Amino acid sequence: MSSELLTVSEVARILRVDDTTVRRWVKQGALEAVVLPHVNARQAYRIKREALNKVLSSSAAS
C-alpha cells in the first residue's frame, strides 16, 4: 500500500502551527509518524497523509 508521506514542515504549514508543535504531537502520540534513520541530533519524521486527514477530520468534528 502506497501512502503519501509529508515532512514536518509541510504538515506544520497545512495546520498553521510551528514545526516544534508538530514534533511534540508526534512524540505525544497525537499524530502518527514514520521515524526515519537519522544522522543529525534531531529525529526525522514523515507523517502519512491519512494520519493528517484523521487529525483534520477529528478537529473539524469538535
Secondary structure, DSSP 8 states (H G I E B T S, - for coil): ----EEEHHHHHHHHTS-HHHHHHHHHHTSS-EEEE--SSSS-EEEEEHHHHHHHHHHHHH-
